């Protein structure tokens, strides 16, 4: 019910100290208690490596999985309460970007394109008990990104060359009546959003920064055919050199284009 939903995760929650915060929470949140959820990013070191370079995520008309994928651990849930776990991806700002090759930097290119239809990825295990959620790593590896505004596959719709922030939402079941893959996340005290600065990314149709190309090939299990292993070494070097200076207007490089590489996301 809406009334119960407004009661929040912990009715008797201790007051938040003005500057208090904890990892993955909004400033001012109380410290984790049995019913104040805490969300921790898994694989944070890999995310940070990408973030230091400037993370790029490929988007395609058909939909492309993220690498790294969002994976989290949740604590502080009521083991007996039912929850939905969902993810959306929101713009960081109202700008459009371009990559300047001679300086290897992203620069503002103008105002953001018009807003895209809202999309929410509801984790397929939802709803489940707090006990169930807390004993597993929650992975969003099936989520796909698309630039097709008419997409009917439930993929997250984004504009290319914009910056985005993924958000993970913990939603008490009684607050999830309005939860839908095609509506914004419902509001209410029984809904908590968590985000991590190191997961911000820029959308592209072909990788712009050659360091991102290298790191994706090096760390992505779908790209194992390009690993530095003897006969493949020249393949990796040639690939990086060939596509280091690609422009977005040219055809997108995908691992599916290369013979012998497993198709990603199928």
Buried (B, 14 or more C-beta within 10 A) or exposed (E): EEEEBEBBBBEEBEEBEEEBBBEBBEEEBBBBBEBBBBBBBBBBEBBBBBBEBBBBBBBBEEBBBBBBBBBBBBBBBBEEBBBBBBBBBBBBEEBBBBBEBEEEEBEEEEEBBEEBEBBBBBBEEBBBBBEBBBEEEBBBEEBBBBBBEEBEEBBBBBBBBBBBBBBBBBBBBBBBEBBBBEEEBBEBBBBBBBBBEBBBBBBBBBBBBBBBBBBBBEBBEBBEBBBEEEEBEEBBEEBBEEBBEBEEEEEBBBBEEEEEBEEBBE
